[in-house]
Amino acid sequence: MTPPEIKIKLLDLMLKVRMAEEKIVEVYTKDQQMRTPTHLSIGQEAVAAALSLALQAQDQVFTGHRCHAAYLAKGGDFQGFFDELCGKKTGICQGRAGSAHLTDPSAGIYASPILSAMVPVAVGAAMSFKMDQNHKVAVAVFGDAAIEEGVFAESVNFAVTNALPVLFLCENNLYSTHTPLSVRQPASSISERVSIAEMPAQQIDGNDAFLVYEKLKIAIKHVRELKGPLFMECLTYRIREHVGPLFDYDRGYRSQEEVKAWMKRCPIAFLSEGLIKENVLTSTQVRGMRIDWKIKAHEAYANALKAPWPDAAKLEEHVY
């Protein structure tokens, strides 16, 4: 694809995620049909969209509780996503997983809400890829708080020592639940502290989707060629509360002014405005893309409400 085509695809993927999650925001407290905690990615869509385009279909992504964007962008089933959040039998995990455990081997994505838990799993997958010589890449996607877990250091050590095809991708949204980064970690950037000679690391603007795509494409090529793991820190921001559909600047840990400042840096608005200025798309076309995904999200949710419930007699299946 040409750069303009890539940018259009990035915008389309971000709108896919945004409209799906805005539908969740609309219905979550009103209809009471979604009884799963939801960790929304509104404001962070650029990283997932860029990653999905930079990867090959065979590659695998291992992520955490904020997994909607990664799942939808990588090609996860749109209807199955809504079915799962409504606890229906036709959900991607048969209604058993909910929002924070979106796992779908057919889409190459695996999720667990345990902080940093999927980082070593990604490393293990990368080990198998190297042993099988299948040229696949594993990507561990996590937030800034995950690097504070001991298993992160252990995983990096093993990946570097064995030159594994794994990319460590940090979506740094500056908060761990309600605790800002500034009181949890030193003033230096995460990428500065993680970087070593055997594993280069860099920090980039995580709200510039095309920039993230260009950087990830280079990083993934490096990893795929077994030149060793890399670390990418993408600076971004979640607009909604840590878990749930609401705004939370009234809880004392961040201000409304801070949230509004980051809303002005919305990755979708940034890319849309750029495409319009470059005469790649018109404002009408951009609006049409948004409306199209809004309609699809409305229809998917309506279908999810009509989908069958899991069989209660099978409650104990798939329990380990």
Salt bridges, closest charged atoms under 4 A:
GLU21 OE2 - HIS68 ND1 2.84
GLU26 OE2 - LYS23 NZ 3.23
GLU45 OE2 - ARG18 NE 2.50
ASP59 OD2 - ARG224 NH2 2.69
ASP144 OD2 - ARG184 NH2 2.40
GLU148 OE2 - ARG184 NH1 2.35
ASP205 OD1 - ARG265 NH2 3.88
GLU225 OE2 - LYS221 NZ 2.72
GLU225 OE1 - LYS227 NZ 2.99
GLU241 OE1 - ARG251 NH2 2.77
ASP248 OD2 - ARG238 NH1 3.79
ASP248 OD1 - ARG254 NH2 2.83
GLU278 OE2 - LYS7 NZ 3.22
ASP292 OD2 - LYS296 NZ 3.30
